[in-house]
């Protein structure tokens, strides 16, 4: 396994448009290469992407990855990180490449605005 020296993909608010374009361009190229190889990542999020100190983007943690099935190009994934998961994943439906692209879109939105693209609602139930 390769040793990656760098930081996770959490984008700082002072990142310039050029830096974001480069980082997300590399991330999109990596995701495209995974899909061409027949692999769905299924848990793309900032903690699963590192930026090497030289600027190379590396996708990590293939613990939930699935092979793209020949019949329909989809898989069913029971586990994921809800903040970055496509609605299909949260509904336990079959997913395809679009689920990984959705996760990348959430990461891009978060990098540009500093927040997730939706309001997270926390529910606190009474303890008995």
C-alpha positions as CSV (number, residue, x, y, z in Angstrom):
1,X,0.0,0.0,0.0
2,X,1.3,3.4,-0.9
3,X,2.1,5.9,1.9
4,X,0.4,9.2,1.2
5,X,1.8,12.2,2.9
6,X,-0.8,15.0,2.8
7,X,-4.0,16.4,4.3
8,X,-7.6,15.3,3.9
9,X,-9.7,16.9,1.3
10,X,-11.4,19.4,3.7
11,X,-11.2,22.6,1.7
12,X,-10.4,25.8,3.5
13,X,-12.5,28.9,2.9
14,X,-9.5,30.8,1.4
15,X,-9.1,28.2,-1.4
16,X,-9.0,30.0,-4.8
17,X,-11.0,29.1,-7.8
18,X,-7.9,27.8,-9.5
19,X,-7.1,25.5,-6.6
20,X,-10.6,24.2,-6.5
21,X,-10.7,23.7,-10.2
22,X,-7.4,21.7,-10.1
23,X,-8.4,19.6,-7.1
24,X,-11.9,18.8,-8.3
25,X,-10.6,18.1,-11.8
26,X,-8.2,15.5,-10.4
27,X,-11.0,14.0,-8.3
28,X,-13.4,13.8,-11.2
29,X,-10.7,12.2,-13.4
30,X,-10.0,9.6,-10.6
31,X,-13.7,8.9,-10.2
32,X,-14.1,8.5,-13.9
33,X,-11.1,6.0,-14.0
34,X,-12.8,4.0,-11.2
35,X,-16.0,3.8,-13.1
36,X,-14.2,2.8,-16.3
37,X,-12.6,0.0,-14.3
38,X,-16.1,-1.1,-13.2
39,X,-15.9,0.1,-9.6
40,X,-18.4,2.2,-7.6
41,X,-16.7,3.9,-4.6
42,X,-20.0,4.2,-2.7
43,X,-18.6,6.4,0.2
44,X,-16.9,9.4,-1.5
45,X,-16.4,12.1,1.1
46,X,-13.6,14.6,2.2
47,X,-12.2,12.1,4.8
48,X,-11.8,9.5,2.0
49,X,-9.7,11.8,-0.3
50,X,-6.2,13.1,0.5
51,X,-4.3,15.9,-1.1
52,X,-0.6,15.0,-1.2
53,X,1.8,17.9,-0.2
54,X,2.7,18.1,-3.9
55,X,-0.9,18.6,-4.9
56,X,-1.9,15.2,-6.2
57,X,-5.4,14.0,-5.2
58,X,-5.7,10.4,-4.0
59,X,-9.0,8.6,-3.4
60,X,-8.9,6.3,-0.4
61,X,-11.0,3.8,1.6
62,X,-12.6,1.3,-0.7
63,X,-14.3,-0.6,2.1
64,X,-17.7,0.0,0.7
65,X,-16.7,-0.2,-3.0
66,X,-18.7,-2.5,-5.3
67,X,-18.3,-3.8,-8.8
68,X,-20.6,-2.3,-11.3
69,X,-22.9,-5.1,-12.3
70,X,-23.2,-6.0,-16.0
71,X,-27.0,-6.1,-15.7
72,X,-28.0,-2.5,-15.5
73,X,-24.7,-1.2,-14.1
74,X,-25.8,-0.9,-10.5
75,X,-25.4,-2.2,-7.0
76,X,-27.2,-2.1,-3.7
77,X,-25.2,-0.5,-0.9
78,X,-26.5,-0.8,2.7
79,X,-23.8,1.4,4.4
80,X,-22.6,4.9,3.5
81,X,-22.0,8.3,5.0
82,X,-25.4,10.0,5.0
83,X,-24.2,13.6,4.5
84,X,-22.6,12.7,1.2
85,X,-24.8,9.8,0.0
86,X,-27.2,10.0,-2.9
87,X,-30.9,9.7,-2.1
88,X,-30.8,6.3,-3.8
89,X,-28.3,5.0,-1.3
90,X,-30.3,6.2,1.6
91,X,-33.4,4.5,0.2
92,X,-31.6,1.2,-0.1
93,X,-32.2,1.3,-3.9
94,X,-29.9,0.0,-6.6
95,X,-27.3,2.7,-7.4
96,X,-24.9,3.3,-10.2
97,X,-22.2,5.7,-11.1
98,X,-24.5,8.7,-10.5
99,X,-24.4,8.0,-6.8
100,X,-20.6,8.7,-6.8
101,X,-21.1,11.8,-8.9
102,X,-23.7,13.0,-6.5
103,X,-21.2,12.7,-3.6
104,X,-18.7,14.6,-5.6
105,X,-21.3,17.3,-6.2
106,X,-22.0,17.6,-2.4
107,X,-18.2,17.9,-1.8
108,X,-18.0,20.7,-4.4
109,X,-20.9,22.6,-3.0
110,X,-19.4,22.3,0.5
111,X,-16.0,23.5,-0.8
112,X,-17.6,26.6,-2.4
113,X,-20.1,27.5,0.3
114,X,-18.6,26.1,3.5
115,X,-21.8,24.1,4.3
116,X,-23.7,21.1,3.1
117,X,-26.3,21.7,0.4
118,X,-29.2,21.0,2.8
119,X,-30.1,21.6,6.4
120,X,-29.2,18.8,8.7
121,X,-31.9,18.2,11.2
122,X,-31.0,16.5,14.5
123,X,-33.7,14.7,16.3
124,X,-33.4,14.2,20.0
125,X,-35.7,11.6,21.4
126,X,-36.6,11.6,25.2
127,X,-34.8,9.0,27.2
128,X,-36.9,6.7,29.4
